[in-house]
Amino acid sequence: MRRAVALLAVAGAASAAVKTARPYRHKPTYVANFMERMRGVEYNHDFVGATADPAVFDVPKGWRPNVRRVKLGEGEACYRAAVADMRAWRMLDGVGWASVYLDGGGRGDASLEGVQAATQARCYRVAWFLNPVRVVYDQRDSALPEAKGIYSAVAFSTQKGHLLQGEERFAVEWHNAGNGPGEVWFDLRSISRGSGPFPIRSALMLAVKPLQRGFFTDQARTMLRLSEEKAEAP
């Protein structure tokens, strides 16, 4: 762990995101001002939207893929409830060391595509980092490959100033929709690498890899818990 913290500190020193490092969680007013400054800032990579097609998960050379899937239940009621939870970012309610903020709240039925956002994470209990991202697509009830059902998904892509380069996709799938109950799955996937020159990118990924695994695992557990609670409700 000490090695990971040292690598994160060294790598972060070369990134603009280190300017946001705090020993405490950022206040809402600071986050709002940060997102205001990030509006219009360019993405920091050339693979924006790379996760949009569920049938194709091409990982650019030198980038790290991350995938986590969990079965939530069965049937349309489960699917609709899970989509509502995802679009309200409730999968992060069980992640005490990370948060996401959307400009204007970004909630409800309005499309999230193009909405400015920011992620905040506590790294190895040392410091909270604030990073800029933007929602690149908001897909609703799209067809799964080979007509196996439908899915809804949203994704963030990183902007200049982020510690990393990449994209994260969150999706709820309903398999065999309309043909029996059908299984409902929560699917998380990402492609990423560190920002900056090669030595910096490598150091960052060594430090961040365990955090990424934990981030996906905690979200999957939260979505499963939410689905189980709804299924048990009278």
PyMOL commands that set and color helices and strands:
alter all, ss='L'
color gray80, all
select helices_A, chain A and resi 2-12+16-20+28-38+76-87+90-92+145-147+198-232
alter helices_A, ss='H'
color red, helices_A
select strands_A, chain A and resi 64-74+98-102+116-123+127-143+149-158+164-175+183-194
alter strands_A, ss='S'
color yellow, strands_A
deselect
rebuild
show_as cartoon
